[in-house]
Amino acid sequence: MTAVLIFGALILLLLTGMPIFAALGLTAAGVLLLFEGSVNPAAETVFAHFNKPILMTIPLFVFMAQIMIRAKVIDDLYNMAHTLVGHVRGGLGAATVMSCTIFAAISGSSVATALSIGSSAVPQMKRFGYPERDALGLVAAGGTLGILIPPSGPMILYAIVSDASIGALFLAGVVPGVLLAIIFAGYCIVRSSRNPEFESPEWAGWSQVFRAIQKSFWAVMAPPVVMGGIYLGIFTAGEAAAIGCLYALFVALVIYRNLSARDLWECTYQTMRTSMMVFMIIAGAAMFGHAITIIRLPNGIAEAVAAMGLSPLGFILLVMAMIFVMGMFFESIAIILITTPILLPTMIALDIDLIWYGVLLMINLELAMITPPVGMNLFVIKGITDAPLMEVVRGAFPYVLLMIGGLVLLLLVPGFATWLPYTAGYGQ
């Protein structure tokens, strides 16, 4: 009954439009006052959560993404993908997915990916006969890859809350992310081959291909520089974030030469705003986690699961179904910070791989970005195209099914997520 009241109060506060950090903090403060008589223990808990080197990756990766976005690398990325595969029937869709994949590995944000790629891709796809619904749905779904493909902001938050290795999580997201991108691109090509309305531009020629690759080389190399160093053990995830910032500055100032002092100030300002918002949410989540630990809620759930006799796979299926429903109403950050502290003791007791679960969680959060009524990418695409929301929803629906298929595949074959980090020496 206590758990129902706590979550009822939290959900009620969130539904009023209150910021996530305030809702978590107020709920936690109420629980601490009722059961401890004081909120003083919250200060030590918040400090302990902030006293982690991994937190420095958040502003560094945000700063890297801001620089690459303002340097306008997206135009060259899309042009390269379009030149490479745009002449194939359905190739424009595949080029859009390729652009989303690369940009997701730079920005780490689903919304930024959908916004940046959508501005260029949707008009181009409609020009060559793509039905508006298909173009809108593809960009909305392709943008979600920003959650799964590293460096991913939600992955970093999950690592902080669960104490999982951020380096292992980054590597674990690579294969599933690329696999989903291939599934999306394959769907575009198959669908286009069966629809005579889809047109394709003429082959640009090898000279144009080499020119496009040359122009986008520095942008394409950003993900390998960051992830390659982690995989080879050259630097840690925190050091990778710093290297990524230096690389982005080099590309913007030396190669593109289009980053002004005002742009640099704007990048710094936006990084500060985004990072502080995330840090406030982490503080609220730390208080909430401490509060539910005080009342032994996670232990009660673990004991209930043990009494039910659920297998690890059965428990994961139940959790995935719950998070899928939550994703229709809550933001991904809220889902991570509310569910992880509660489920963590049970996952440890059932010997569930936290890296594997983290990737499953990210795919489920991708689904949350394109499932109404609170699918952020749906509203982003509607905003930049002024298309009816239901057209965007209908266009994204096939990709919801494809993502669910990818989630099932990863449930059946955990090695898709665990193989790369464990071969890199992170261990189980």
Secondary structure, DSSP 8 states (H G I E B T S, - for coil): -HHHHHHHHHHHHHHTT--HHHHHHHHHHHHHHHHTS-STHHHHHHHHHHS-GGGGHHHHHHHHHHHHHHTTHHHHHHHHHHHHHTTSTTHHHHHHHHHHHHHHHHH--HHHHHHHHHHHHHHHHHHTT--HHHHHHHHHHHHTHHHHSSS-HHHHHHHHHHT--HHHHHHHHHHHHHHHHHHHHHHHHHHHHT-TT--------HHHHHHHHHHHHHHHTHHHHHHHHHHTTSS-HHHHHHHHHHHHHHIIIIII----HHHHHHHHHHHHHHHHHHHHHHHHHHHHHHHHHHTTHHHHHHHHHHHHT--HHHHHHHHHHHHHHHHTTS-HHHHHHHHHHHHHHHHHHTT--HHHHHHHHHHHHHHHHTSSSS-HHHHHHHHHH---HHHHHHHHHHHHHHHHHHHHHHHH-THHHHHHHHHTT---
